[in-house]
Amino acid sequence: MNRHDIVVIGTSAGGLETLITLITPLEKNLPAAIFIVLHLSAASSAESIVSTLQKYTILPCKVAEADESITYGTIYLAPADCHLILTDNHIRLTKGPRENGFRPSIDTLFRSAAAYHGSRTIGVILTGMLYDGIVGMDAIRRSKGITIVQDPSEATYRDMPGNVLLQMEVNYNVPAVEIGILVNELVYRQVEKHPIPDDIKAEAAIVERITTSTENVEELGERSAFICPDCGGPLSQMKHGNVVRFRCHSGHAYVAQTLLEDKDRQLEETLWMAMRILEERKNMLISMVNQIEVSTAVQAIYEEKIEEVDEYVNRIKRVIMQDISTHEVLRKQTEE
């Protein structure tokens, strides 16, 4: 019988302190390998984070390296600006397209673990902001692995664990201090082998190959009416359970919420640009009135146009400020 010997952990803001809490009670010679994606900027030092983690655990910690074999009793951290992907017995690193705006991406790691290790996988989502991890956790759930979420009420940033709980039922929703103890127990449980859904294996293979074949992506879902915010390519829509998401032929991927926020950002940028152009038009009209000798009738026309531009600018400002106010209300409601 197989055991739960692959543990994948995803976290973001506030994650280092929570990881320390999780790994401290892990037992020596743990019969499982642990893989961590902590959202890092491209300029971050994964080595310094590993050095910090090593102070709090008896298990060896290291930055994952391309094509190295998976070793039990080891904690691997994804390097900055690289996706961490698991295969049967090895680790792969890739500079593939971002998912939900992140590289390394939690979804990428979790999906590969589900595709290659199925029900043997334990997925853990800790503190963090936004939506990365929802799709990957759902892949582990659908592959009959174990799903663990840090209790959002005690998370430094509750978005990530809270968003997972909004989308699916998980096996455990517990405080961070209990997760390491729980992992010590779960890795010894025997598990039955279950078939892995074809779409999970297919998408993991696409990401692993970093394919640019539109046909391969469209096999996973239907062509949508939306355009990828990153590359401008068409997006295919996929849905499993409550999780709606999108992927383009270049490999960029988004859950629906992330795509909506990207569209909101694009709209806001467009509105600010329109307001700037209108302000420039207004200044040109004022300059023409002040510097060019025109008849009273023509001057009245220019002044009327200036008033029109002022009205357009004020309308755009109201839209932008209303949108900001709405987002602030929604953010506060989510936190509550």
N, C-alpha and C positions, 0 to 999 in steps of 0.2 A: 504493500500500500504506500501511496505517496503521502508526504507531509507538507505542511505550509512552510516551505523553505525559501520563499521569495517575498521579501517585505519591501514595499515601495511607499515612500513618504513624500508628501508635497506640502510646501509651506511658502509663505511670502513675508509680508510685514510682521515684525515681532517674532519671526520664526526661530532665530538663533537661540533665544532664551528658552523657548518651548522645546526645541530639539534637545537642549541640555537636560531638561526635566525628563524627557522621554528616554534618552539613551543611558542615563545614569544607572538605573536598576537592571539593565540588560546583563544576562549571565555570561560568564566566560564559556568559550567553546559553543556558542549558540549554533545550533544546527540549521542555520539559515543565513542568507546574505541580505544585507539591508542597503537600499538605494535611496538617495535623497535628492530631490530637486528643491533648492531654495532659490527663489527669484533673485538673480544678481544682475547688476549692470555689467556691460561689456568690460568696464575698467576695474571691476572688483577682483579681489584675490581669493580664489577658492582655497588656496593653500593656507592662508591665515585663518580662515573659518575652520578648516580641518584641524589646525593646530589648537584652536580653542576647544573644539569638540573632544579632542583626544585627552584633554585634562580631566574629563568627566566620565570616561568609560574605560573599561579594561579591554574592550574590543579594539583591534587596530582600525584606524580611520585613514582614508586616503582619497585623493582626487581621482576619479575614474579615468582610466586610460583606454585609448582605442584598441580594440581587438584583444584585450586581456581576458583571461579565463575568469569565470565567476568562482569566488572562493567563499565557502561558508565561514561564519564568524567574523566577517569583515563588513565595515560600514563604508560605502562609496558615496561620494558627493559629486554631483554633476559640475563640470567646470563652467566658468562664465562663458556666455555667448555660444554654448554648444548644447544641442539636444543629446540626452542620454537615452540610448535605446538598448533593450535586452533582446538577445536571441536565445537559442537553446542553452548554450553553455558559455557564451561570450558577451562582451560589452561592445557596443558600437557608439561612436560619437559622430555627430553630423552638424554641419552648418545649415541644415535645411530651413525652409520657410518658417516664420514664427507662427505659433498657434495662440489665439487670443491675445496677440501682441507680445508674447513672451518667447524667449529662447535663452536658457532651457525652459521647456514647457512641461508642466506636470502631466497634462493630458498625453503627451507623446510617450513619456516613460510608462505611465499606467497602462496605456493601450498596448504597448509592446509586451509588458509583463503578462497582460491578460491573453494576448495572442499566442505567446509561446509557453506560458506556464499555467494558464487557466485557473483551475480551482485550487492550485497550490499557492496562489498569490494572496497576500494580505495587503490591502490598500489603506493608507492612513492620510487623512487631510487635517492639517493643523491651521493655526491662525494665518490670516492673510486677507488681502483685499481683492475685489473683483471676482472673476468667474472661472479662472483656470482650475482644472481638477474635476469639474462636473462630468465631462465626457469620459475621462479616463476612469473615474470611479464607477460610472455606469457600465463601462466595459468589464471591469472586474466583477461587478455585481452580476451582470448577465453571463459571465463565464463561471459563476458559482464560487468565486473567491470570497474572502472575508473582507467586509468594509467597516472601517473604524473612523469616526469623526470626533475631533475634540469638541467638547461641549461649548457651543458658541457663547454661552453666558459668561464663561471664564476666559475666553480667547481675547488676546490683546486687540485683534481686529477680527470681527465675527463674520465678515462677508463670505469668505471661502467656505468655512464649515457650515454656515447658515444656508448658503446657496445650495450646497449639496443636499442638505436635509429638506429643502423646499422641493427638490426634484425627485427624490427617491427615499425609500426606506433603507436604513443601513443596519448592520448587525449590532454595532456598538456605538453609543453616543456618550462618551465618558470624559472626565477631566484629564488633562495631559499627564498628571502624576500617575494615573492608573494605566496609561497606554503601554508603557514599557513592561510593567508587570503582566499585563494581558498578553503581550507578544511572547514573553517567556513561556507562557502556558500554551498558547495557540500553536507554536512551532512544533510541538510534540504531538499534536493531534493528527491522526491519520485521516486522509481525505480520499473520496472516490473520484475517479477521473470522469469528467463530464465533457461532452462535445463543446467546442468553442464556436460561437456563431460565425458564420462565413464572412459577414461584413466586417467583423473585428479583425479577422485574419487578413482580409483583403486590404483594409485601410492601413493596417500596420505594415504590410508589404509595400504599399504605395509610398508611405513615409520613408521606409527603409531604403527604397530605391531612389528617392527624391525624383520621382517621375514627373514629366511635363506632358503626359498624355491625357488629353481631355477625355478620351473614351474611358480610360481606367477610372477616373474620378466619377464620371457620370454613371458608371455601373453601380455606384453606391447610393445614388439618389437622383432626383429629377432636377433638371435645369430650372433655376429660379429666375425671377425678373431682376435680381439684384446684382450689383457689380462689386467686385472686391475692392475695398478701400486702399489696399496696399499696391496692387498691380493693375487694377482696372479690368481684370478678366471676369468672365461670367462665373457666378457661384452656383454650385449644385446644393440642393437642400436635402438634408437627411433627418429622420426622426425615429427615435426608439424610446418608447415610453413617453415621459414628459419632456425629454431632452430634444430640443430642436436646434440644429446647427447647420453650418454651411462650410463648404470647402471649394477653393478654386483650382483650376488646372495647374497652377504654379505651386500649390501646396499650402497656401495660407488658409487657416481654419479659424472659425469663430463659432461660439454659441450665439443664440439669437440676441441675448442681452448685450454681448460685446459688440456685435454688428450694429445694433441700434445705437449704442453709445458712440461708435465710430461715425455713424451717419449724423448723429446730433453734433458731433465735433466738426464735421465737414460743413454742416449747415451753419453753425455759428461762425466758422471762419469765412464762409461766403457772405454772411450778413455783415460782418465787420468790414470785409473788403468792399461790399456795396456801399456801406456808410462812408468809407474813406473816399470812394469815387464821387459820391454825392457832395461831400464836403469840398472836394477839389472843384467840382462844377460850381458850387455856390461861390467859392472864392474867385473863380474866373468871372462870374457874372458881376460880383461886387467890383472887381478890378475894371471891368468894361464900363460900368456905370460911372466910376470915379475918374477914369483916365481918357475916355473917348467922348468927344462931343456928340451927343445924340439929341434928337428932338424929345420934347416932353412925352410924346406918345410912345416912342421907343423905350425911353427910360422907364415908363410905367409898365411896359411889357417885361423888361428885365427885372424890375422889382417884384412883379407878380411871379416870375419864374423862381426868384430867390425864395419867396414865401413857399412856393410849391416844394422846392428842395428841402427847406426847413421842415415841412410837414412830413416828407418822406423819411428824413433822418430821424425825426421824433418817433415815427411809427416803428422803424427798425429798432431803435433803442428800447422801445416798450416791449417788442417781441423778445429781444435778447434778455432783458432784465426779468421778464415774466418766465422765460425758460430757466434762467438761473434760479429764480425763486422756487419754481416747481421742483427742480432737481434737489434743492436744499430740503424741501418738505419731504420728498420721497426718501432722501438719505436719512433724515431724522427718524422717520417712521420705521425704516429698516433697522436702525440701531436700537430702537425701542422694542 
